[in-house]
Amino acid sequence: MNAIERYFGIDGQNTTIKTEILAGVTTFLTMAYIIFVNPNVLADAGMDKGAVFVATCLAAAIGCFIMGIYARLPVALAPGMGLNAFFTYGVVLGMGYAWQTALGAVFLSGCIFILLSLFKIREIIINSIPTSIKQGVVAGIGAFLAFIALQTAGVIVNNDATLVGLGDMTSFSPAMAALGFIVIVGLSHKKVPGAVTIGILLVALISLVTGNTQFTGIISAPPPIAPTLMQLDIAGAFDVAMISVIFAFLFVDLFDTAGTLIATTTQAGLIGKDGKIPNMGKALLADSTATVAGTFLGTSSTTSYIESVSGIASGGRTGLMAVTVGVLFLLSVFFSPLAGMIPGYATAGAIFYVAVLMMETLKDVKWNDLTEAAPVVVVLLFTPLTYSVADGIALGFITFTAIKIVAGKFSDISIPVWILTVVLLAKIVFI
């Protein structure tokens, strides 16, 4: 025990091994929903649900172990919400690429992320991207998630006259999705640990009792991962049309990770007197390495989870908390029958809840400056309406640059933004 305490610096953070383990359990409960949601989302892309379930658990465990042991920070990782939706509904179903090629694009984005971390130029990129674009992307992905959740549950349906319309809210699927969402929000407001997981399991239980789902067991040997293992198509991702896709994966993961690390380390009181995050480079390498590993296993981008603050609030301060979460994800591979009984409408409420959380970024938009607010709205609306995060980002950059030129605010346009705008505009015009 003394060796563990010394390695993780437990005494120096005024915590204990017991506290770190309990904090890890708390964090796992708040993010365990991903082992139910991710297989459902990626299955829509044509991937084997059982294999994705195992890949999700393993990728999360790998990310947590690297973050906990290498970076020694109380931050847990797992395949990211939003990124998995973009993978399935944007790249595979929207653009028509095979899921193997989409995994190749995620792999390339992860490799670029690693290089940015190693050569320490991530700050330059982060600082060069306009704040309004960052805000628009987060909110746009939130809106995209909400749209997907509503479609999955049958709340929003096809309408030949208006494209979309309201479904029959009295039918089982929409009603259960609404119930799940209400329960999750209510329990989250009361700060109940595992609120999202509780909401999902409650709806799944009702579905089981009413005969809408068949009982297949709780525990079993892990399903084979062979259908997705090493199936990524890297060569296929070297396509000009995939540039914006790779950029979108990288862009979202980079800023999501940076934001999560700032929030979690601040909450834990780990920010140094110089305002810097300890082991920031190692933390980013942990995130990007886990993403690359996840592509070989068969899942979309792995990223740091803001749910880690629940464990931090419970006293977690060291990497031992993240390691604990990793162990629990490993044990989860034996619960595949439970994951298999979770219907789409049970996870729809959870996805919509995540979408609500992502909308919080809109409160920081400079609404009194239209040159900043307009690009945010463009990304926010065009992301779900075009069913593409990549198109939303592209139109956001082009709108930002065009508005700033007309307004005479040339100093607001950095060189990287000029370059990205030209590249994205050329893609829309010529590809």
Secondary structure, DSSP 8 states (H G I E B T S, - for coil): -HHHHHHHTTGGGT--HHHHHHHHHHHHHHHTTHHHHHHHHHHTTT--HHHHHHHHHHHHHHHHHIIIIII--S--EEE-TTHHHIIIIIIITTT---HHHHHHHHHHHHHHHHHHHHTT-HHHHHHHS-HHHHHHHHHHHHHHHHHHHHHHHTSEEEETTTEEEE--TTSHHHHHHHHHHHHHHHHHHTT-TTHHHHHHHHHHHHHHHTTSS----S--S----TTTTT---TGGG--GGGHHHHHHHHHHHHHHHHHHHHHHHHHTT---TTS--TTHHHHHHHHHHHHHHHHHHT-S-EEE-TTHHHHHHTT--SHHHHHHHHHHHHHGGGGHHHHHT--HHHHHHHHHHHHHHHGGGGGGS-TT-HHHHHHHHHHHHHHHHTT-HHHHHHHHHHHHHHHHHHHT-GGGS-HHHHHHHHHHHHHHHH-
